[in-house]
Amino acid sequence: MDEPLIHTTKGNVPVSSLIYQTAWDIQETHIQFVERYLDDTGEVVKQNAHVYALPAAMTASNETQEA
C-alpha cells in the first residue's frame, strides 16, 4: 500500500515525515483550533485554522455573570 501524502509548501510529502502539532485559543468571542505540520527542520509547511465565533448571547451572558 502506498504511503499517504500531504500537500505542503514543499510539495507533496509523506505524512509520516512531518511533525503534527495542535493548539487551542479560547477567547470570549471565539474558539480557534489550529493544526500545524512541520518538517524535520521545524519549518511550518502546512497550517489550518478552524474558528467558531461564539454567539453574542453567550458572550453577553458571561459578562452578566462576571458582574
C-alpha positions in Angstrom: 0.0 0.0 0.0 1.3 3.5 -0.8 2.1 5.9 1.9 -0.3 8.8 2.2 1.0 12.2 1.0 0.0 15.7 2.2 0.3 18.8 0.1 2.6 21.3 1.7 4.7 24.4 0.7 7.4 21.9 -0.1 5.1 19.9 -2.5 3.6 16.5 -1.7 5.4 14.8 1.1 4.8 11.6 3.1 2.6 12.4 6.2 4.9 10.2 8.3 7.9 12.6 7.6 6.1 15.6 9.3 5.6 16.6 12.9 1.9 17.3 13.7 1.0 19.9 16.3 -2.3 21.3 17.5 -3.2 24.4 19.5 -6.4 25.8 21.0 -7.1 29.5 21.5 -10.2 30.0 23.7 -11.4 33.6 23.9 -14.7 35.3 25.0 -15.7 35.9 21.4 -14.4 32.8 19.6 -12.7 29.4 19.9 -9.9 28.6 17.5 -8.3 25.3 16.7 -5.0 25.3 14.8 -3.2 22.3 13.3 0.3 22.6 12.0 2.6 20.3 10.1 6.4 20.9 10.5 9.2 19.4 8.5 12.4 18.0 10.2 13.9 21.5 10.4 10.9 22.8 12.4 9.6 24.9 9.5 5.8 25.1 9.2 4.9 23.6 5.8 1.1 23.5 6.3 -1.2 25.1 8.7 -5.0 25.0 9.1 -7.2 27.1 11.4 -10.8 26.4 12.4 -12.7 29.2 14.1 -16.0 29.1 15.9 -17.5 32.5 16.6 -19.4 32.4 19.8 -23.0 33.8 19.6 -23.4 37.3 21.0 -25.9 36.0 23.5 -23.2 33.7 25.1 -20.6 36.5 25.4 -23.3 38.8 26.9 -24.4 36.2 29.4 -20.8 35.7 30.5 -20.4 39.4 31.1 -23.6 39.4 33.2 -22.3 36.5 35.3 -19.0 38.3 36.0 -20.6 41.5 37.2 
